[in-house]
Amino acid sequence: MDWSKSKSIFIVVFLILDVFLYSLFLNRHTESQLVQNESWGERNIEDRLKDDNITYGMLPTNIVKAAYISGKAKNFEDEELSLENAEDIKIDKNKLVVTLEEPFEIKNLDEETSYNEFLKLNVYNGTSYTLWQIDKENRNATFFQTMNSRILYYIKNGSVTVHWNDQNEIIRYEQTLLEDLEANEEEKTLTTPLNAITLLYNKGLLESNSKITQVNLGYSTLLQLQQVLVPTWEIRVETENEEVKEYFVNAVEGVILNLVDDASTADEEGDTTLDNNEIDLETELEKSRE
């Protein structure tokens, strides 16, 4: 046996083994540092929130992934509507305007349960909506459509607005509806609620001495596509002056959304969709990335 050759082979093998072990050590060390940095980052934001007396309760921890959803705007002209207590029905393609024959009394304008019976008895697919906002000054209340108990925030084609008289009786309502709602097969990993709160804080949107009262997951319009919806964190904040503010964060991309202004712009410009045909979700998502 050639001892010098064997010695050289052993040296090469041990060098390879040393390199492998060193690379393994570096990987473990890097992972450890990343975990430590993430935990320090969370502690830092918690400390900063505490310093500014910004409080929040239990945050959702069981919602890690969710899918985009798609559908189409309901064309009420295609439906033979039979609505009880309807004196007059006006249909403008995707919008339904109904005047009641007999006004419907609301016993308590501040409670959602007071409206539920009206929605169930008088509104087409009325149980698909949940109360969002009450405007006593203008005598109306807005309801947003839901899918699997998740709210579709400020979707032009998914809301009901009821109007009442000075005797707290509903006399008229307008309705739009998204139908054939389907979830995309591929689920996306979501940014955490704490990360969404951190984003708002770093943008200076959370005032000192405020309280985060709600953190919920729903859906909102993806870019200007009226029929493709993205998972969205809703964060409600009560300020020191008891003013309630609502913020929305794209739960996939981790960016702040201005849904109220976007909805107002859409109302002024009209529906930007080309027709009521179902949109191919993957195609539209690919367009949005370009």
URTA-V214291 format. One record per residue. N is the residue number from 1. RES is the residue in three letters. SS is DSSP state (~ for helix, > for strand, _ for the rest). BURIAL is b if it has 24 or more other ideal C-beta (glycine too) atoms within 12 Angstrom, else e. Layout:
# URTA-V214291
n res ss burial
N RES SS BURIAL
N RES SS BURIAL
This chain:
# URTA-V214291
n res ss burial
1 MET _ e
2 ASP _ e
3 TRP ~ e
4 SER ~ e
5 LYS ~ e
6 SER ~ e
7 LYS ~ e
8 SER ~ e
9 ILE ~ e
10 PHE ~ e
11 ILE ~ e
12 VAL ~ e
13 VAL ~ e
14 PHE ~ e
15 LEU ~ e
16 ILE ~ e
17 LEU ~ e
18 ASP ~ e
19 VAL ~ e
20 PHE ~ e
21 LEU ~ e
22 TYR ~ e
23 SER ~ e
24 LEU ~ e
25 PHE ~ e
26 LEU ~ e
27 ASN ~ e
28 ARG ~ e
29 HIS ~ e
30 THR ~ e
31 GLU ~ e
32 SER ~ e
33 GLN ~ e
34 LEU ~ e
35 VAL ~ e
36 GLN ~ e
37 ASN ~ e
38 GLU ~ e
39 SER ~ e
40 TRP ~ e
41 GLY ~ e
42 GLU ~ e
43 ARG ~ e
44 ASN ~ e
45 ILE ~ b
46 GLU ~ e
47 ASP ~ e
48 ARG ~ e
49 LEU ~ b
50 LYS ~ e
51 ASP ~ e
52 ASP _ e
53 ASN _ e
54 ILE _ b
55 THR > e
56 TYR > b
57 GLY _ e
58 MET _ e
59 LEU _ b
60 PRO _ b
61 THR _ e
62 ASN _ e
63 ILE _ b
64 VAL _ e
65 LYS > e
66 ALA > b
67 ALA > b
68 TYR > b
69 ILE > b
70 SER > b
71 GLY > b
72 LYS > b
73 ALA > b
74 LYS _ b
75 ASN _ b
76 PHE ~ b
77 GLU ~ e
78 ASP ~ e
79 GLU _ e
80 GLU _ e
81 LEU _ b
82 SER _ e
83 LEU _ b
84 GLU _ e
85 ASN _ e
86 ALA > b
87 GLU > e
88 ASP > e
89 ILE > b
90 LYS > e
91 ILE > b
92 ASP > e
93 LYS _ e
94 ASN _ b
95 LYS > b
96 LEU > b
97 VAL > b
98 VAL > b
99 THR > b
100 LEU > b
101 GLU > e
102 GLU > e
103 PRO > e
104 PHE > b
105 GLU > e
106 ILE _ b
107 LYS _ e
108 ASN _ e
109 LEU _ b
110 ASP _ e
111 GLU _ e
112 GLU _ e
113 THR ~ e
114 SER ~ e
115 TYR ~ b
116 ASN ~ b
117 GLU ~ e
118 PHE ~ b
119 LEU ~ b
120 LYS ~ e
121 LEU ~ e
122 ASN ~ b
123 VAL _ b
124 TYR _ b
125 ASN _ b
126 GLY ~ b
127 THR ~ e
128 SER ~ b
129 TYR > b
130 THR > b
131 LEU > b
132 TRP > b
133 GLN > b
134 ILE > b
135 ASP > e
136 LYS _ e
137 GLU _ e
138 ASN _ e
139 ARG _ e
140 ASN > b
141 ALA > b
142 THR > b
143 PHE > b
144 PHE > b
145 GLN > b
146 THR > b
147 MET > b
148 ASN _ e
149 SER _ e
150 ARG > b
151 ILE > b
152 LEU > b
153 TYR _ b
154 TYR _ b
155 ILE _ b
156 LYS _ b
157 ASN _ b
158 GLY _ b
159 SER > b
160 VAL > b
161 THR > b
162 VAL > b
163 HIS > b
164 TRP > b
165 ASN _ e
166 ASP _ e
167 GLN _ e
168 ASN _ b
169 GLU > e
170 ILE > b
171 ILE > b
172 ARG > b
173 TYR > b
174 GLU > b
175 GLN > b
176 THR _ b
177 LEU _ b
178 LEU > b
179 GLU > b
180 ASP > e
181 LEU > b
182 GLU > e
183 ALA > b
184 ASN > b
185 GLU > e
186 GLU > e
187 GLU > e
188 LYS > b
189 THR > e
190 LEU _ b
191 THR _ b
192 THR _ b
193 PRO ~ b
194 LEU ~ b
195 ASN ~ b
196 ALA ~ b
197 ILE ~ b
198 THR ~ b
199 LEU ~ b
200 LEU ~ b
201 TYR ~ b
202 ASN ~ e
203 LYS _ e
204 GLY _ e
205 LEU _ b
206 LEU _ b
207 GLU _ e
208 SER _ e
209 ASN _ e
210 SER _ b
211 LYS > b
212 ILE > b
213 THR > e
214 GLN > b
215 VAL > b
216 ASN > b
217 LEU > b
218 GLY > b
219 TYR > b
220 SER > b
221 THR > b
222 LEU > b
223 LEU _ b
224 GLN _ e
225 LEU > b
226 GLN > b
227 GLN > b
228 VAL > b
229 LEU > b
230 VAL > b
231 PRO > b
232 THR > b
233 TRP > b
234 GLU > b
235 ILE > b
236 ARG > b
237 VAL > b
238 GLU > e
239 THR _ e
240 GLU _ e
241 ASN _ e
242 GLU _ e
243 GLU _ e
244 VAL > e
245 LYS > b
246 GLU > b
247 TYR > b
248 PHE > b
249 VAL > b
250 ASN > b
251 ALA _ b
252 VAL _ b
253 GLU _ b
254 GLY _ b
255 VAL _ e
256 ILE > b
257 LEU > b
258 ASN _ e
259 LEU ~ b
260 VAL ~ e
261 ASP ~ e
262 ASP ~ b
263 ALA ~ b
264 SER ~ e
265 THR ~ e
266 ALA ~ b
267 ASP ~ e
268 GLU ~ e
269 GLU ~ e
270 GLY _ e
271 ASP _ b
272 THR _ e
273 THR _ b
274 LEU _ e
275 ASP _ e
276 ASN _ b
277 ASN _ e
278 GLU _ e
279 ILE _ b
280 ASP _ e
281 LEU ~ b
282 GLU ~ e
283 THR ~ e
284 GLU ~ b
285 LEU ~ b
286 GLU ~ e
287 LYS ~ e
288 SER ~ e
289 ARG ~ e
290 GLU _ e
